[in-house]
Amino acid sequence: MGRFVVRRLLHAIPVLLATTFLIYALVFVLPGDPIQGLAGDRPVPPSVLAELHRRYHLDDPLVVQYAKYLGGLFTGDFGTTFRGQPVGDVIAQRWQVTVRLGLTAWFFEVVLGIALGVWAGLRKGRWADHLILGATTVVIAVPVYIVGYLAQLVLGVRLGWFPVSGGEAGWPAAYVLPGLVLASFGLAYVARLTRASLVENLRADYVRTADAKGLSRLRVVIGHTLRNSLIPVVTFLGVELGSLMAGAIVTEYIFNLPGIGQQVFQSIQLREGPTVVGITTALVLVFVLANLAVDLLYGLLDPRIRHD
Amino acid sequence: MTSPHPPGPTGDLLLPAADTDAPPQAPPASLSRDAWQQLRARPVVWACLAVIALIGLTAAAPGLFTALFTDDDGRCELARSKLGPTTGHPFGYDLQGCDYLAQVVRGSRPSLLAGVAVTAGALLVSVVLGLLAGFYGGWVDSLLSRATEVAFGLPFVLGATVILVAFPRHGLGAMTLVLVALGWSTMTRVMRSQVIAVKDADYVRAARMTGARPSRLMLRHVLPNAVTPVVVVAMLNVGNVISGEATLDFLGVGLQYPAVSWGLQLNTAQSYFLDHPHLLAFPALFLSATVLSFILLGDAVRDAYDPKLR
């Protein structure tokens, strides 16, 4: 187990390096001078331009710039934005919003997704099952921003239940609607996965045994069947935790939430290399760690899987 | 999709066989024939095929639909900007006062092209890389697996946005390349694991013993037996690609005006949909129906090819 963790972490290092370098190189080849871009149409004095280029290592070749950036990263320095604010502070400040949004969405996926899946699985072939299957297929197919607009239009504007956009109302009021929208795809997927897995396991011999020895339906379903049925669901939910943070860009854009996705989108337009790479590194790190956690959890849930 | 000849009545001795090499009994039940039999019996498959055919027709011959369903004369008048549906113009008008039905019909082409081209490209890349990685193993496999992990670890919207902003004057071709670059990893993994499962089979060993070169082993023996699951995953993926392309257009980093696409129409609609919901409704409806059809069709194909799911 320990060796497996170490090996997985070692595997993550080249992935992180390559991903950040890729993003860094792409930001580097963006056309135009970023300092001049900040000044707009006004000409920047050559001495100021030269000083700023020196400070942000803009004249170095790509590899040298990247090496200097990495060196800073190892000492906990994420670099500074072109406005002089430490990128670490920007990430810390924006991260709260994204983590709140991601966890709210994840909560909906876990609770609603599994509940709907169990309901459909137990009512297999009846109208509740058909309804849930049909609805989840539609939700999976409709792009998330259309779901977002519909939610804004119906629940936000017409019914007035939730704030339409912005984060001023704070958690939870401002996060329920975006959280539901962000969760919609995963929620539908979790429901279908739970249903399929539950239906398959309800036919297993051990369930028939549990039924035959007179256990209540509740104990058979929750204690015996669901436990085994949730293995693929847990895998998906673990991976989802990472991709929800990264996938929040569109949701934050629609609901105007000042999270990390909105920040990275703005920074890409402003060509702020350090911010883009810093946030990407953080997101990829979360993604890789979530995948690792899933692999480890898998072994705990299913004793047949051993890591050695 | 062409229909294979229906299973003819067996033992029909009165009529001489038209073609001499037709087998006298029912055709052998291959996996693909079996899958097709399954697919043919499901109404949802036909419904999806009908929607896809209709959207394909709008992409191929948009003029046909604009001539049939609207009085559009190709002129846009700003005075009619954002007006709702009327007789003669069933979808109303867009921001520039152009007939919205004509615009929505024209918007199907980039979506379909991207969906098909990206899937074909990603399929090609993943089959080649998965074949090499699975067949040779060793350092080739290690290198390709790490590359797959990098591509897999890159969040889609983030990666695509960075690349597309880096190359501002991109058209649909460049977008296809970007979507392929971000979309090959999952299929490559599937292909690799299939190749590993197949490459030590007896028939491959036998071919190797008779002196077949690696290229022949890969192309004649491993590839045909390993490729089916990847093709199925690719089919499932078409809908996601179309959705992804529209998302990038919608965010303003994909196709740019004056291109016409559903994503761009939705991008415009976001500022006006509270007062003019038709701007949102029609492209959203077309986009969703297309994606839904591809996903349902992919699901059905996967079910048909995976006997365990029956």
Boltz contact constraints between the chains, C-beta under 6 A:
constraints:
  - contact:
      token1: [A, 14]
      token2: [B, 146]
      max_distance: 6.0
  - contact:
      token1: [A, 15]
      token2: [B, 149]
      max_distance: 6.0
  - contact:
      token1: [A, 15]
      token2: [B, 150]
      max_distance: 6.0
  - contact:
      token1: [A, 15]
      token2: [B, 153]
      max_distance: 6.0
  - contact:
      token1: [A, 18]
      token2: [B, 150]
      max_distance: 6.0
  - contact:
      token1: [A, 19]
      token2: [B, 150]
      max_distance: 6.0
  - contact:
      token1: [A, 19]
      token2: [B, 153]
      max_distance: 6.0
  - contact:
      token1: [A, 19]
      token2: [B, 154]
      max_distance: 6.0
  - contact:
      token1: [A, 23]
      token2: [B, 162]
      max_distance: 6.0
  - contact:
      token1: [A, 26]
      token2: [B, 162]
      max_distance: 6.0
  - contact:
      token1: [A, 26]
      token2: [B, 163]
      max_distance: 6.0
  - contact:
      token1: [A, 26]
      token2: [B, 166]
      max_distance: 6.0
  - contact:
      token1: [A, 29]
      token2: [B, 166]
      max_distance: 6.0
  - contact:
      token1: [A, 30]
      token2: [B, 166]
      max_distance: 6.0
  - contact:
      token1: [A, 141]
      token2: [B, 288]
      max_distance: 6.0
  - contact:
      token1: [A, 141]
      token2: [B, 291]
      max_distance: 6.0
  - contact:
      token1: [A, 141]
      token2: [B, 292]
      max_distance: 6.0
  - contact:
      token1: [A, 141]
      token2: [B, 295]
      max_distance: 6.0
  - contact:
      token1: [A, 142]
      token2: [B, 288]
      max_distance: 6.0
  - contact:
      token1: [A, 143]
      token2: [B, 243]
      max_distance: 6.0
  - contact:
      token1: [A, 145]
      token2: [B, 250]
      max_distance: 6.0
  - contact:
      token1: [A, 146]
      token2: [B, 284]
      max_distance: 6.0
  - contact:
      token1: [A, 149]
      token2: [B, 273]
      max_distance: 6.0
  - contact:
      token1: [A, 149]
      token2: [B, 280]
      max_distance: 6.0
  - contact:
      token1: [A, 246]
      token2: [B, 155]
      max_distance: 6.0
  - contact:
      token1: [A, 249]
      token2: [B, 157]
      max_distance: 6.0
  - contact:
      token1: [A, 268]
      token2: [B, 161]
      max_distance: 6.0
  - contact:
      token1: [A, 268]
      token2: [B, 162]
      max_distance: 6.0
  - contact:
      token1: [A, 268]
      token2: [B, 165]
      max_distance: 6.0
  - contact:
      token1: [A, 283]
      token2: [B, 155]
      max_distance: 6.0
  - contact:
      token1: [A, 284]
      token2: [B, 153]
      max_distance: 6.0
  - contact:
      token1: [A, 287]
      token2: [B, 153]
      max_distance: 6.0
